[in-house]
Amino acid sequence: MHAAIAEVGILYATATVHSGWEKVDAEGTIPLETTPLGGHAFAIVAYDTQGFWIQNSWGPDWGLRGFAHISYDDWLSNGTDVWVARLGAPVELRKLASTAALQSGRSSQAIGYAYEDLRPHVISVGNGGWLSPGDTYGTSDSDVRRLFEQDIPRVMTNWPSKRIVLYVHGGLVPAADALQRVAEYRPELLAQQCYRLAFVWHSDFGSTLRNILADAVSKRRSGGWLDEMKDFLLDRLDDMLEPLARQLLGKLAWDEMKENAVGASQKGRAADVVVHGLVKLKQRYPELELHLVGHSAGSIFLGPLLARLGDAGLTARTCTLWAPACTHQDFEDFYQPALTARRGGAKALEQLTLFMLTDAAEQDDNCALIYNKSLLYLVAHALERQSRIPGDPRHPGVPLLGMAKFLDPAHPDYKADFKKRLDACGVECISAPNDDGEGTLTASKASRHGDFDNDKRTVLATFSRILGSASQLGAESVRDPMTGGQTTRVQVSNPDMLVGDEMVTLKLGESRSAASARRQVVDRLSRPVTTAN
């Protein structure tokens, strides 16, 4: 629907109207209520992060001059049908075979605006870490060559500061959600002279994990007395679920996902092909900066990638990991060597920053509303190479880089030697959630494992690190003159973040702009920045 609105401009829709349609506020918001009033038809003319803007037939006195905003929750609950029409050029077909081909699924489809936007920012990774050319956002070797030889240079040639940001999402994140993140941050990063490349890997581990945990909980016996002994029994439930999840293909699924992540950096596979492209781009633009961001299992993907960058003589300026699911051994095998000077004095990585939940937050989290701790606890206890045996200190499971308890001197699981390794490498560790001010380099309100990539403060802090804003002064909320939405203005001392006399902005707020206005903004931000001689 989003692509259709952006391309055609209007959709015809029907829905079940409820009592909220009689209570539209001055801003045009339809409150979601449950009392049905009957079916109704209307036009959908725009969308934003919260829902669709509709044009009704009840006159200009209804809603916001005849328009109103229906939330996605409301539409998914009450929407019934939606249609779109797009005129084509008149053609004359002389053969029946041509008519058949035109009507078949093989005929070319109109490519949505969103597709054209996102395609040059996506590296699709399939089984074994190979490039995956088959789906809508598939990537072939020729696509990668065109990306580094044409697409990226066309955008960044006139940028005073040239930055590539490699991003790898977590294993629980479906590909569609990962693409949504690319779409959300694309225009803002382009405005900051940052070109984002997202490795989208199709693990679907989240669905697999939910099914495994559901099967595991169905095989346990009830503990009873839950109200009186809740915390104790939830821990005992987790103790029972961990070995069952491991036996019910949980470890196999996790191992397969790790193999895909690690395999991507092997010769000829997805990350390796990208590294070759980066080498050529660096030769073309010696001032090019490289930055890495990974969430959860994305840290498993980025470790071997760092090794490939080092082998190719490239250096990443920053690497920020959100709740990394890689092991301490992975850090020693990949990240620590990257942070150590190579022969000749250069490093593969200059700065590593870890955002991690506090142990209390990890234990207040859950997996699929079944396992009563975070994903990292489940992985560390049940899915890695050694499983935890409750009550046996000789079998504690496998420590993960993103688990704060191993870095806390007051915790019984504290790993003093490992903490010294991190300190010696200059690794910065940031606990979340925290109360640091929005716009600072350490701010994060993430309180669950899956929050980091959608937490405004975490994302803003990460982007600020990429932009080199070591002297962060804060942030203020301003109105975007193009869209009318709220924009977070980051105040920094870095002159690269100034265009003329204006401070560039990271627009992480929400906007209710029309699709046409949003498209104009994206087009404007996608054009190369020109500077006076």
C-alpha positions as CSV (number, residue, x, y, z in Angstrom):
1,M,0.0,0.0,0.0
2,H,2.8,2.4,0.8
3,A,4.5,1.9,-2.5
4,A,1.2,2.2,-4.3
5,I,0.4,5.5,-2.6
6,A,3.9,6.9,-3.4
7,E,3.6,5.9,-7.1
8,V,0.0,6.5,-7.9
9,G,-1.0,9.0,-5.1
10,I,-4.4,7.7,-4.1
11,L,-6.1,4.4,-3.1
12,Y,-9.8,3.6,-2.9
13,A,-10.6,1.7,0.3
14,T,-13.5,0.4,2.3
15,A,-13.6,-0.3,6.1
16,T,-16.0,-1.0,8.9
17,V,-16.7,2.4,10.5
18,H,-16.9,2.6,14.3
19,S,-18.0,5.2,16.8
20,G,-14.5,6.8,16.8
21,W,-15.3,8.3,13.3
22,E,-17.9,10.5,15.1
23,K,-15.2,11.8,17.5
24,V,-12.4,13.0,15.2
25,D,-10.3,15.6,17.0
26,A,-9.1,18.9,15.6
27,E,-5.9,17.4,14.2
28,G,-7.9,14.8,12.3
29,T,-7.1,11.8,14.4
30,I,-9.7,9.0,14.5
31,P,-9.7,7.4,17.9
32,L,-9.9,3.6,17.8
33,E,-13.1,2.4,19.3
34,T,-15.0,-0.9,19.2
35,T,-18.7,0.0,18.5
36,P,-19.3,-0.7,14.7
37,L,-21.5,1.6,12.7
38,G,-21.4,-0.1,9.3
39,G,-19.3,-0.2,6.1
40,H,-18.0,2.9,4.4
41,A,-15.8,3.8,1.4
42,F,-13.2,6.5,1.3
43,A,-9.8,7.5,-0.3
44,I,-6.4,6.9,1.2
45,V,-4.2,9.8,0.1
46,A,-1.0,9.7,2.3
47,Y,0.7,7.8,5.1
48,D,3.2,8.3,7.9
49,T,4.7,6.2,10.6
50,Q,1.5,6.0,12.6
51,G,-1.1,5.3,9.9
52,F,-2.9,6.5,6.8
53,W,-4.4,9.9,5.9
54,I,-7.8,9.5,4.3
55,Q,-10.1,11.9,2.4
56,N,-13.8,11.3,3.3
57,S,-17.0,12.3,1.6
58,W,-18.7,13.8,4.6
59,G,-17.9,17.4,3.8
60,P,-15.2,19.9,5.0
61,D,-16.6,20.2,8.5
62,W,-15.7,16.6,9.3
63,G,-12.2,15.9,10.6
64,L,-9.4,18.2,9.4
65,R,-11.2,19.9,6.6
66,G,-12.6,16.6,5.3
67,F,-9.4,14.6,6.0
68,A,-8.6,12.4,8.9
69,H,-5.8,10.1,10.1
70,I,-6.6,6.4,10.7
71,S,-4.0,4.4,12.7
72,Y,-2.4,1.2,11.3
73,D,-4.0,-0.7,14.2
74,D,-7.4,0.6,13.2
75,W,-6.9,-0.2,9.5
76,L,-5.7,-3.8,10.3
77,S,-8.7,-4.3,12.6
78,N,-11.4,-2.8,10.4
79,G,-10.1,-2.4,6.8
80,T,-11.8,-4.6,4.3
81,D,-10.7,-3.8,0.7
82,V,-8.4,-1.5,-1.1
83,W,-7.9,-0.8,-4.8
84,V,-5.5,1.1,-7.0
85,A,-5.7,2.0,-10.7
86,R,-2.8,3.0,-12.9
87,L,-3.3,4.0,-16.5
88,G,-0.9,2.5,-19.1
89,A,0.1,3.7,-22.5
90,P,-2.2,2.3,-25.3
91,V,-0.6,-0.5,-27.2
92,E,-1.6,-2.7,-30.2
93,L,-0.9,-6.4,-29.9
94,R,-1.0,-8.5,-33.0
95,K,-0.4,-12.0,-31.6
96,L,-2.3,-14.0,-29.1
97,A,0.9,-15.1,-27.5
98,S,1.7,-11.4,-26.8
99,T,-1.6,-11.0,-25.0
100,A,-1.0,-14.1,-23.0
101,A,2.5,-12.9,-22.0
102,L,1.1,-9.5,-21.0
103,Q,-1.5,-11.1,-18.6
104,S,1.0,-13.6,-17.1
105,G,2.9,-13.3,-13.9
106,R,6.1,-13.0,-15.9
107,S,5.2,-9.6,-17.3
108,S,7.1,-6.7,-15.9
109,Q,5.5,-4.9,-13.0
110,A,5.5,-1.2,-12.1
111,I,8.4,-0.7,-9.7
112,G,7.4,1.2,-6.7
113,Y,9.2,4.3,-5.6
114,A,10.3,2.6,-2.4
115,Y,12.0,-0.2,-4.3
116,E,14.1,2.3,-6.4
117,D,15.1,4.1,-3.2
118,L,16.1,1.1,-1.2
119,R,17.6,-1.2,-3.8
120,P,21.0,0.5,-3.9
121,H,21.2,0.3,-0.1
122,V,20.6,-3.4,0.4
123,I,23.0,-6.4,0.2
124,S,20.8,-9.5,0.2
125,V,22.5,-12.5,1.9
126,G,21.2,-16.0,1.5
127,N,22.1,-19.5,2.7
128,G,25.7,-20.1,3.4
129,G,26.5,-16.3,3.3
130,W,26.2,-16.2,-0.5
131,L,24.6,-13.3,-2.3
132,S,20.9,-13.9,-2.8
133,P,19.8,-12.7,-6.2
134,G,16.4,-14.2,-6.3
135,D,13.9,-12.1,-4.3
136,T,12.6,-8.6,-4.7
137,Y,15.6,-7.0,-3.2
138,G,18.0,-9.7,-4.3
139,T,21.6,-8.9,-5.0
140,S,23.9,-10.4,-7.6
141,D,27.6,-9.9,-8.3
142,S,26.8,-7.5,-11.1
143,D,24.5,-5.6,-8.7
144,V,27.4,-5.1,-6.3
145,R,29.8,-4.0,-9.0
146,R,27.2,-1.5,-10.3
147,L,26.7,-0.3,-6.7
148,F,30.3,0.6,-6.1
149,E,31.1,1.7,-9.7
150,Q,28.0,3.8,-10.4
151,D,25.4,4.1,-7.7
152,I,27.5,5.2,-4.7
153,P,29.9,7.5,-6.7
154,R,26.9,9.2,-8.3
155,V,25.6,10.1,-4.8
156,M,28.8,10.9,-2.9
157,T,31.1,12.4,-5.6
158,N,30.5,16.0,-4.4
159,W,30.2,15.2,-0.7
160,P,32.9,17.0,1.4
161,S,32.8,14.1,3.8
162,K,32.4,10.6,2.4
163,R,31.2,7.9,4.7
164,I,30.0,4.3,4.2
165,V,28.0,2.8,7.0
166,L,27.7,-1.0,6.9
167,Y,24.7,-2.2,9.0
168,V,23.8,-5.8,9.9
169,H,20.5,-6.5,11.7
170,G,19.8,-9.1,14.3
171,G,18.8,-12.7,13.6
172,L,15.3,-12.2,15.1
173,V,14.5,-9.4,12.7
174,P,12.5,-10.4,9.6
175,A,13.8,-9.1,6.3
176,A,10.8,-6.9,5.9
177,D,11.5,-5.1,9.2
178,A,15.1,-4.7,8.4
179,L,14.1,-3.1,5.1
180,Q,11.8,-0.8,7.0
181,R,14.8,0.4,9.1
182,V,16.8,1.1,6.0
183,A,13.9,3.2,4.6
184,E,13.4,5.1,7.9
185,Y,17.1,6.2,8.2
186,R,18.1,6.5,4.6
187,P,17.2,10.2,3.9
188,E,18.7,11.4,7.2
189,L,22.0,9.6,6.7
190,L,22.3,10.8,3.1
191,A,21.8,14.4,4.4
192,Q,24.7,13.7,6.8
193,Q,26.9,12.5,3.9
194,C,26.6,8.9,5.1
195,Y,25.8,6.1,2.6
196,R,24.3,3.2,4.4
197,L,24.6,-0.4,3.1
198,A,22.5,-2.9,5.0
199,F,23.3,-6.6,4.9
200,V,19.8,-8.2,4.9
201,W,20.0,-11.9,5.8
202,H,17.0,-14.1,5.7
203,S,17.5,-16.1,8.9
204,D,13.8,-16.0,10.2
205,F,15.3,-17.2,13.4
206,G,12.6,-15.4,15.3
207,S,9.8,-17.5,13.9
208,T,11.9,-20.7,14.5
209,L,12.6,-19.7,18.1
210,R,9.0,-19.0,18.8
211,N,7.9,-22.4,17.5
212,I,10.7,-24.2,19.4
213,L,9.8,-22.5,22.7
214,A,6.1,-23.2,22.2
215,D,6.9,-26.9,21.6
216,A,9.1,-26.9,24.7
217,V,6.6,-25.4,27.0
218,S,4.0,-27.9,25.8
219,K,6.2,-30.7,27.0
220,R,6.8,-29.5,30.5
221,R,4.7,-30.2,33.6
222,S,3.0,-27.4,35.4
223,G,4.9,-26.0,38.4
224,G,1.9,-24.7,40.3
225,W,1.8,-22.0,43.0
226,L,2.7,-19.3,40.5
227,D,1.2,-16.4,42.4
228,E,3.1,-17.1,45.5
229,M,6.4,-18.1,44.0
230,K,6.5,-16.4,40.7
231,D,10.1,-15.4,40.3
232,F,11.4,-18.7,41.6
233,L,9.1,-20.7,39.4
234,L,9.8,-18.6,36.3
235,D,13.5,-19.4,36.8
236,R,12.7,-23.0,37.2
237,L,10.5,-22.9,34.1
238,D,13.5,-21.4,32.2
239,D,15.7,-24.1,33.6
240,M,13.4,-26.7,32.0
241,L,12.9,-24.8,28.8
242,E,16.6,-24.4,28.1
243,P,17.5,-28.1,27.5
244,L,14.3,-28.7,25.7
245,A,14.9,-25.7,23.4
246,R,18.4,-27.1,22.7
247,Q,17.0,-30.6,21.9
248,L,14.1,-29.3,19.8
249,L,16.4,-28.1,17.0
250,G,17.2,-24.8,18.8
251,K,20.9,-25.3,18.7
252,L,20.8,-26.5,15.1
253,A,18.9,-23.4,14.0
254,W,21.3,-21.1,15.9
255,D,24.3,-22.9,14.5
256,E,22.9,-22.6,10.9
257,M,22.4,-18.8,11.4
258,K,25.9,-18.4,12.7
259,E,27.3,-20.4,9.7
260,N,25.5,-18.0,7.4
261,A,26.9,-15.0,9.2
262,V,30.5,-16.3,9.3
263,G,30.3,-17.8,5.8
264,A,29.5,-14.4,4.3
265,S,33.1,-13.3,4.7
266,Q,34.6,-16.3,2.9
267,K,36.0,-15.9,-0.5
268,G,33.5,-15.0,-3.2
269,R,30.5,-14.7,-0.8
270,A,28.4,-11.6,0.1
271,A,30.7,-9.7,2.5
272,D,33.8,-10.6,0.6
273,V,32.4,-9.2,-2.6
274,V,31.5,-6.0,-0.7
275,V,35.0,-5.7,0.7
276,H,36.4,-5.9,-2.9
277,G,34.0,-3.1,-3.8
278,L,35.1,-1.0,-0.8
279,V,38.8,-1.4,-1.8
280,K,38.1,0.1,-5.2
281,L,35.9,2.8,-3.7
282,K,38.7,3.7,-1.3
283,Q,41.2,3.9,-4.2
284,R,38.8,6.3,-5.9
285,Y,38.1,8.4,-2.7
286,P,41.1,8.1,-0.3
287,E,39.2,10.2,2.2
288,L,36.4,7.6,2.5
289,E,35.4,6.7,6.0
290,L,34.0,3.3,6.9
291,H,31.7,2.6,9.9
292,L,30.0,-0.6,11.1
293,V,26.8,-1.0,13.1
294,G,25.5,-4.4,14.2
295,H,22.5,-5.6,16.3
296,S,22.5,-8.9,18.2
297,A,23.6,-11.7,15.9
298,G,24.8,-9.0,13.5
299,S,27.9,-8.9,15.7
300,I,28.6,-12.5,14.6
301,F,28.5,-11.3,11.0
302,L,30.7,-8.3,11.5
303,G,33.6,-10.1,13.3
304,P,34.8,-12.1,10.3
305,L,34.0,-9.0,8.1
306,L,36.5,-7.0,10.2
307,A,39.1,-9.6,9.5
308,R,38.5,-9.3,5.8
309,L,38.7,-5.6,6.0
310,G,42.1,-5.9,7.7
311,D,43.4,-8.4,5.1
312,A,42.4,-5.9,2.4
313,G,44.2,-3.0,4.2
314,L,41.0,-1.1,5.1
315,T,40.2,0.5,8.5
316,A,36.8,1.0,10.0
317,R,36.6,4.3,11.9
318,T,33.9,3.1,14.3
319,C,32.0,-0.1,15.1
320,T,28.9,0.1,17.3
321,L,27.3,-3.1,18.5
322,W,23.9,-3.2,20.1
323,A,23.3,-6.1,22.5
324,P,25.9,-8.2,20.7
325,A,25.2,-11.9,20.7
326,C,28.7,-13.0,19.7
327,T,30.8,-14.9,22.3
328,H,33.8,-13.7,24.3
329,Q,35.8,-16.1,22.1
330,D,34.5,-14.3,19.0
331,F,35.8,-11.0,20.5
332,E,39.2,-12.5,21.0
333,D,39.3,-14.1,17.6
334,F,38.0,-11.1,15.5
335,Y,37.5,-7.8,17.4
336,Q,40.6,-7.8,19.6
337,P,42.9,-8.4,16.6
338,A,41.1,-5.7,14.6
339,L,41.7,-3.2,17.4
340,T,45.4,-4.1,17.5
341,A,47.8,-2.3,15.2
342,R,48.7,-4.3,12.1
343,R,52.1,-4.5,10.6
344,G,52.8,-1.0,9.5
345,G,50.9,0.6,12.3
346,A,47.3,0.6,11.0
347,K,44.3,-1.0,12.7
348,A,41.4,-2.7,11.1
349,L,39.2,-1.0,13.7
350,E,39.8,2.3,15.5
351,Q,36.9,2.3,18.1
352,L,34.5,-0.3,19.4
353,T,31.4,0.7,21.4
354,L,29.0,-1.8,23.1
355,F,25.5,-0.9,24.0
356,M,24.1,-3.6,26.4
357,L,21.2,-4.1,28.7
358,T,21.8,-4.1,32.4
359,D,21.5,-7.6,33.9
360,A,18.3,-6.6,35.6
361,A,16.8,-5.6,32.2
362,E,18.0,-8.8,30.7
363,Q,16.2,-10.8,33.3
364,D,13.0,-8.7,33.0
365,D,13.0,-9.4,29.2
366,N,11.4,-12.4,27.5
367,C,11.5,-14.5,24.4
368,A,8.2,-15.0,22.6
369,L,6.4,-14.4,26.0
370,I,7.5,-18.0,27.0
371,Y,11.1,-17.9,28.1
372,N,11.4,-15.3,30.9
373,K,14.8,-13.8,30.2
374,S,16.4,-12.1,27.2
375,L,17.5,-13.8,24.0
376,L,21.1,-13.5,25.2
377,Y,20.4,-15.6,28.3
378,L,18.7,-18.3,26.2
379,V,21.6,-18.4,23.7
380,A,24.3,-18.4,26.4
381,H,22.5,-21.1,28.4
382,A,21.1,-23.4,25.7
383,L,22.1,-22.6,22.1
384,E,25.8,-22.2,22.1
385,R,28.5,-25.0,22.0
386,Q,28.3,-25.7,25.7
387,S,24.9,-25.7,27.5
388,R,24.3,-24.6,31.1
389,I,23.5,-27.2,33.7
390,P,21.5,-25.5,36.5
391,G,23.3,-25.8,39.8
392,D,26.6,-27.0,38.3
393,P,29.2,-24.2,38.3
394,R,31.4,-26.3,36.0
395,H,28.8,-25.9,33.2
396,P,27.7,-22.2,33.3
397,G,27.0,-22.0,29.5
398,V,28.9,-19.7,27.2
399,P,29.6,-16.0,28.0
400,L,28.3,-13.5,25.4
401,L,29.8,-10.1,24.6
402,G,26.6,-8.3,25.2
403,M,25.8,-9.6,28.7
404,A,26.7,-6.9,31.3
405,K,26.9,-9.3,34.2
406,F,30.3,-10.6,33.0
407,L,31.7,-7.1,33.2
408,D,30.2,-6.2,36.6
409,P,32.7,-6.7,39.5
410,A,29.8,-7.1,41.9
411,H,28.2,-10.0,40.0
412,P,29.3,-13.6,40.8
413,D,29.8,-14.3,37.1
414,Y,32.2,-11.4,36.6
415,K,35.1,-12.1,34.2
416,A,37.9,-10.0,35.4
417,D,40.4,-11.1,32.8
418,F,38.0,-10.4,30.0
419,K,37.2,-7.0,31.3
420,K,40.9,-6.2,31.3
421,R,41.0,-7.2,27.6
422,L,38.2,-4.8,26.8
423,D,39.9,-2.0,28.7
424,A,43.2,-2.6,27.1
425,C,41.5,-2.3,23.6
426,G,39.7,0.9,24.6
427,V,36.3,-0.6,24.2
428,E,33.5,1.6,25.5
429,C,30.6,-0.2,27.3
430,I,27.3,1.6,27.7
431,S,24.5,0.2,29.9
432,A,20.9,0.6,28.9
433,P,18.4,1.8,29.8
434,N,20.0,5.0,31.2
435,D,19.0,8.5,32.0
436,D,21.7,10.2,29.9
437,G,20.3,13.2,27.9
438,E,19.0,12.7,24.4
439,G,21.7,13.8,22.0
440,T,24.6,12.6,24.1
441,L,26.9,9.9,22.9
442,T,25.8,7.4,25.7
443,A,22.0,7.9,25.8
444,S,19.8,4.8,25.4
445,K,16.3,4.0,26.6
446,A,16.4,0.4,25.3
447,S,14.9,-1.9,27.9
448,R,14.6,-5.1,25.9
449,H,16.9,-6.9,23.6
450,G,15.0,-6.0,20.5
451,D,14.6,-2.3,21.3
452,F,18.0,-1.0,20.3
453,D,17.4,-0.5,16.6
454,N,14.2,1.3,17.2
455,D,15.2,3.3,20.2
456,K,15.6,7.0,19.2
457,R,18.3,7.8,21.8
458,T,20.4,4.8,20.9
459,V,20.2,5.4,17.2
460,L,20.9,9.1,17.7
461,A,24.0,8.4,19.8
462,T,25.2,5.9,17.3
463,F,24.8,8.3,14.3
464,S,26.5,11.0,16.3
465,R,29.5,8.8,16.9
466,I,29.7,8.1,13.2
467,L,29.7,11.8,12.5
468,G,32.6,12.3,14.8
469,S,30.7,14.4,17.3
470,A,33.1,13.8,20.2
471,S,32.1,17.2,21.8
472,Q,28.4,16.6,22.0
473,L,26.5,19.6,23.4
474,G,22.9,18.2,23.4
475,A,19.9,18.1,21.2
476,E,16.8,20.2,20.6
477,S,13.5,19.6,18.9
478,V,12.7,21.8,15.9
479,R,10.1,21.7,13.1
480,D,11.0,20.4,9.7
481,P,10.1,23.1,7.2
482,M,9.6,20.6,4.5
483,T,7.3,18.2,6.2
484,G,6.0,19.9,9.3
485,G,7.2,17.0,11.4
486,Q,9.5,17.2,14.5
487,T,13.2,17.0,13.9
488,T,15.9,16.4,16.4
489,R,18.8,18.9,15.9
490,V,22.1,17.5,17.1
491,Q,24.5,20.2,18.3
492,V,28.1,19.3,17.8
493,S,31.4,20.9,17.3
494,N,32.3,19.0,14.2
495,P,32.4,21.4,11.2
496,D,31.6,18.5,8.9
497,M,28.0,18.7,10.2
498,L,27.6,22.2,9.0
499,V,26.2,23.0,5.5
500,G,26.7,26.7,4.9
501,D,25.6,28.4,8.1
502,E,22.9,25.8,9.0
503,M,23.3,22.9,11.4
504,V,22.4,19.6,9.7
505,T,19.8,17.5,11.5
506,L,18.9,13.9,12.3
507,K,15.2,13.7,11.7
508,L,14.2,10.8,14.0
509,G,10.8,12.2,14.9
510,E,7.5,11.4,13.4
511,S,5.9,13.2,10.5
512,R,2.4,13.4,9.1
513,S,3.4,14.8,5.7
514,A,1.7,13.9,2.5
515,A,3.4,11.3,0.3
516,S,4.2,13.9,-2.3
517,A,5.9,16.2,0.2
518,R,7.9,13.2,1.7
519,R,9.0,12.2,-1.8
520,Q,10.3,15.7,-2.5
521,V,12.3,15.6,0.8
522,V,13.8,12.2,-0.1
523,D,14.7,13.4,-3.6
524,R,16.3,16.6,-2.3
525,L,18.4,14.7,0.3
526,S,19.5,12.1,-2.3
527,R,21.1,14.6,-4.5
528,P,24.8,15.1,-4.1
529,V,25.8,18.1,-1.9
530,T,27.4,20.9,-3.9
531,T,29.9,23.2,-2.3
532,A,31.2,26.6,-3.4
533,N,34.7,26.7,-4.8
